[in-house]
Amino acid sequence: MQSQTASERRISISPSLAMSFGEEQRELMQRRCKLLYLLGFLIAGTVHVFYVGVVGRETVVATPFTPWQVTVYDLHVASFAVATLLVFARTWGMGTLLTVDLVLFAFNILLTHFFAVVYDLNRVPIFGVSMLLFLHASFVPVRVGAQAGLAAVGAFGFAITAALGYALIPELQQHWLRVGGGAAFRTSLLEGTFQLGMLALVSVVITKALYHMRLSLHQAQRLGNYLIKGELGGGGMGQVYIAEHALMSRPTALKVLKAPPGEADAWLARFEREVRLSAGLSHPNTITVYDFGRSGRDTFYYAMEYLEGLNLEELVMRFGPVAPERAVFILTQVCGSLTDAHERGIMHRDIKPSNIHLTCRGGLYDYVKVLDFGLAKPINPDHTPKVTKTGMFLGTPQYVAPEIASGSDGVDGRADLYGLGGVAYWMLVGRPAFEATTSAALIREQLNTYPRRPAELSELAIPPALDHIIMRCLEKNPDDRFATAAELEAALRAVELDEPWTWERARAWWVVNLPGLVQREVRRSTARA
């Protein structure tokens, strides 16, 4: 399970299982623009036929660019035709789509104002402007600000066009002199602006409602009984989301398979194996699996307990090397989880800092949870069908045991102890035991190179017994390591420390360094009481 690193990490809002909300909006925007612009072209063409062909109304616009006469209706039709060709021509980015969209509708709204003011003697263009604003608000998935901009063009564009027409066109001045003069013009201008302003405001409200409805629907994607709320991160086999049980309202981490194209069946088989193995583990230091299921043909998911806190990779990167007594405190808990798994015939195969998480349970801080048995495998496999491709490397090169890297058949729980030795090295030294820059080079080092002892590199005083334990875990030959996780745990507990780490010391550290999380835990404990 992936998790928050205390209060500083923000959960991204409402991700799609397949794409982010922004990408989903872009795809919807392209589809809707294709539909709307084609519809706009047909509506403009129909209006052109009716007013020019049936009513006989020809409003000609002088233009130096064409040798023929162009009507206002021609400009409406032409603008939508150009926009339709653009959106059908290729896939555009959201910025380009938004620019084309706003220019198209602003142009047509201003053209409608121009037509009403100049040729209809200041008639308020209710029909044309409301058609444009409400079609846009209903079809185009833009933010409220974009629709508000068009709404401003719809309301104030009329006022500006009318005022300029009255000031610059003598025929309009003569018309208003005949019907009441400047006072009548101002009354008409005010009424028209008010009417269009109300229409524009309603169009903005529609956009706001539809946008937030799309956002809510995106956020409330459902898998089985779980409502997806946000994204936590990705793993080797899938994506992890924070979710909530629809009936119990319990925060849950939901892992969802991301199957490569054409490999859905094999990946689903591995995913199902992972959850079945993980669900059989009951040690308190192992992540708890609540539920699993399928949704659709190619989607498999399972629900786990949701953890706050931080993993060992984040701990060292943020706060530096870990004190030896604290490292022993953490490692013994990991050994407990691995002992339970190994005794059940299951090895983890991907022990690394990011898979060992520190959290709080029942007021106990530095409580370890071993995460992501994503590469878990029976130590003594039966004759069930293989679900990984021959030759596929599974694991993390910086922490993988030599026998796994070499493809040996005799891999057992001692491979996890090798990874745990690498984790201990990382905690105490502040860097991995092997630091080659490519996966291939890391594998060669795992097979052939012994790292320097942690005591030689760490800025901390490492007890010789602990230094010896780590180097024994990192032996190339499994027979030279500890035989079991229980034996390793016993050796760790026997290390003499000046001041052993305790739950009280752990809480004091969290209060100073992660106060937000401690405060939330206190509030939860108070609520439970």
RAHUPE-V19355 format. One record per backbone hydrogen bond with DSSP energy under -0.5 kcal/mol. CO is the residue of the C=O (numbers start at 1). NH is the residue of the N-H. E is the energy in kcal/mol with one decimal. If there is no record, write none. Layout:
CO,NH,E
CO,NH,E
This chain:
4,6,-1.0
5,8,-0.6
5,9,-0.5
6,9,-0.7
12,231,-0.9
19,16,-2.0
20,24,-2.4
21,25,-2.6
22,26,-2.1
23,27,-2.3
24,28,-2.3
25,29,-3.0
26,30,-2.3
27,31,-2.1
28,32,-3.0
29,33,-2.5
30,34,-2.0
31,35,-2.0
32,36,-3.3
33,37,-2.7
34,38,-1.7
35,39,-2.3
36,40,-3.3
37,41,-2.4
38,42,-2.0
39,43,-2.7
40,44,-2.9
41,45,-2.2
42,46,-2.4
43,47,-2.7
44,48,-2.3
45,49,-2.4
46,50,-2.4
47,51,-2.8
48,52,-2.4
48,53,-0.8
49,53,-1.3
49,54,-1.2
50,54,-1.0
50,55,-2.8
51,57,-4.0
56,58,-0.7
57,59,-0.6
58,60,-0.8
59,72,-1.8
60,62,-0.5
61,70,-0.8
63,66,-0.6
70,61,-4.0
71,75,-1.4
72,76,-1.6
73,77,-2.3
74,78,-2.9
75,79,-2.3
76,80,-1.9
77,81,-2.0
78,82,-2.5
79,83,-2.2
80,84,-2.3
81,85,-2.2
82,86,-2.1
83,87,-2.2
84,88,-1.6
85,89,-1.0
86,89,-0.5
86,90,-0.8
90,92,-0.6
93,97,-2.4
94,98,-2.5
95,99,-2.1
96,100,-2.6
97,101,-2.5
98,102,-2.6
99,103,-2.4
100,104,-2.4
101,105,-2.3
102,106,-2.5
103,107,-2.4
104,108,-2.1
105,109,-2.3
106,110,-2.6
107,111,-2.4
108,112,-1.9
109,113,-2.2
110,114,-2.7
111,115,-2.4
112,116,-2.3
113,117,-2.9
114,118,-2.5
114,119,-0.5
115,119,-1.6
115,120,-0.9
116,122,-0.8
116,123,-1.5
117,122,-0.9
123,125,-0.5
124,126,-2.2
125,129,-2.2
126,130,-2.3
127,131,-2.1
128,132,-2.0
129,133,-2.9
130,134,-2.6
131,135,-1.9
132,136,-2.0
133,137,-2.6
134,138,-2.0
135,139,-2.0
136,140,-2.1
140,142,-1.9
143,146,-0.5
143,147,-1.5
144,148,-2.6
145,149,-1.8
146,150,-1.7
147,151,-2.7
148,152,-2.2
149,153,-1.8
150,154,-2.6
151,155,-2.4
152,156,-2.5
152,157,-0.8
153,157,-1.0
155,159,-0.9
156,160,-2.6
157,161,-2.6
158,162,-2.9
159,163,-2.4
160,164,-2.5
161,165,-2.6
162,166,-2.6
163,167,-1.9
164,168,-2.2
165,169,-2.5
168,170,-0.7
169,172,-0.7
169,173,-1.6
170,174,-2.6
171,175,-1.9
172,176,-2.3
173,177,-2.0
174,178,-1.6
175,179,-1.2
176,180,-0.6
176,181,-4.7
180,183,-0.5
180,184,-0.6
181,185,-1.9
182,186,-2.6
183,187,-2.1
184,188,-2.3
185,189,-2.8
186,190,-2.6
187,191,-2.6
188,192,-2.6
189,193,-2.4
190,194,-2.4
191,195,-2.6
192,196,-2.5
193,197,-2.4
194,198,-2.3
195,199,-1.9
196,200,-2.7
197,201,-2.4
198,202,-2.2
199,203,-2.0
200,204,-1.7
201,205,-2.1
202,206,-2.3
203,207,-2.1
204,208,-2.6
205,209,-2.4
206,210,-2.6
207,211,-2.9
208,212,-2.2
209,213,-1.7
210,214,-2.4
211,215,-2.3
212,216,-2.5
213,217,-2.6
214,218,-2.4
215,219,-2.5
216,220,-2.5
218,221,-1.0
221,228,-3.2
223,226,-2.2
225,246,-3.8
226,223,-2.5
226,228,-0.6
227,244,-1.7
229,14,-1.4
230,242,-2.7
231,12,-0.8
233,240,-3.5
237,258,-1.8
238,235,-3.5
239,256,-3.1
240,232,-2.6
240,233,-1.7
241,243,-0.5
241,254,-3.4
242,229,-2.9
242,230,-1.6
243,252,-2.7
244,227,-2.7
245,249,-2.0
249,251,-0.5
250,245,-1.5
251,306,-0.7
252,243,-3.5
252,254,-0.5
253,255,-0.5
253,304,-3.1
254,241,-2.9
254,256,-0.5
255,302,-1.8
256,239,-2.5
257,259,-0.6
260,263,-2.2
263,267,-2.3
264,268,-2.7
265,269,-1.9
266,270,-2.0
267,271,-2.5
268,272,-2.5
269,273,-2.1
270,274,-2.6
271,275,-2.1
272,276,-2.0
273,277,-2.5
274,278,-2.8
275,279,-2.6
276,280,-0.8
277,280,-0.7
278,281,-1.7
283,286,-2.1
285,370,-2.9
288,290,-0.5
288,305,-2.0
291,303,-2.9
293,301,-2.7
298,300,-0.5
299,295,-2.2
300,257,-2.3
301,293,-2.4
302,255,-2.7
303,290,-3.0
303,291,-1.3
304,253,-2.5
307,4,-0.9
309,6,-0.9
310,358,-2.9
311,315,-2.6
312,316,-2.0
313,317,-2.0
314,318,-2.3
315,319,-2.5
316,320,-2.1
323,326,-0.5
323,327,-2.6
324,328,-2.5
325,329,-1.7
326,330,-2.3
327,331,-3.0
328,332,-2.3
329,333,-0.9
330,334,-1.9
331,335,-2.4
332,336,-1.5
333,337,-1.7
334,338,-2.6
335,339,-2.7
336,340,-1.8
337,341,-2.0
338,342,-3.3
339,343,-2.5
340,344,-1.0
341,344,-0.6
341,346,-2.7
342,345,-1.7
345,379,-2.8
347,377,-1.9
350,352,-0.5
352,355,-1.7
353,312,-1.4
353,313,-0.5
353,356,-1.6
355,357,-0.5
355,371,-3.0
356,312,-2.0
357,369,-2.3
358,310,-1.8
359,366,-0.6
359,367,-2.2
361,364,-1.5
363,365,-0.6
364,361,-2.1
367,359,-2.4
369,357,-2.7
369,371,-0.6
370,287,-2.1
372,374,-0.9
373,376,-1.6
377,347,-2.3
378,381,-0.6
379,381,-0.5
389,392,-2.1
395,397,-0.5
396,399,-2.2
396,400,-1.1
401,404,-0.7
401,405,-2.4
402,406,-2.3
403,408,-2.4
404,407,-1.1
409,411,-1.1
412,415,-2.1
413,416,-0.9
413,417,-1.1
414,418,-1.5
415,419,-1.8
416,420,-2.2
417,421,-1.9
418,422,-1.8
419,423,-2.0
420,424,-2.5
421,425,-2.1
422,426,-2.2
423,427,-2.3
424,428,-2.3
425,429,-2.6
425,430,-0.6
426,430,-1.9
427,322,-3.4
438,442,-2.2
439,443,-2.4
440,444,-2.0
441,445,-2.1
442,446,-2.6
443,447,-1.8
444,448,-2.1
445,449,-2.5
453,456,-1.5
453,457,-0.7
454,457,-1.1
454,458,-2.8
460,462,-0.9
461,463,-0.5
463,467,-2.4
464,468,-2.5
465,469,-2.0
466,470,-2.2
467,471,-2.0
468,472,-2.1
469,473,-2.1
470,474,-1.4
472,475,-1.4
476,478,-0.5
477,480,-1.9
478,481,-1.3
484,488,-1.8
485,489,-2.5
486,490,-2.1
487,491,-2.0
488,492,-2.3
489,493,-2.3
490,494,-1.1
492,495,-1.2
495,497,-0.5
502,506,-2.3
503,507,-2.3
504,508,-2.1
505,509,-2.1
506,510,-2.2
507,511,-2.5
508,512,-1.5
509,513,-2.6
510,514,-2.8
514,518,-1.6
515,519,-2.5
516,520,-1.9
517,521,-2.3
518,522,-2.4
519,523,-2.2
520,524,-2.4
521,525,-2.5
522,526,-2.5
523,527,-2.3
524,528,-2.3
525,529,-2.0
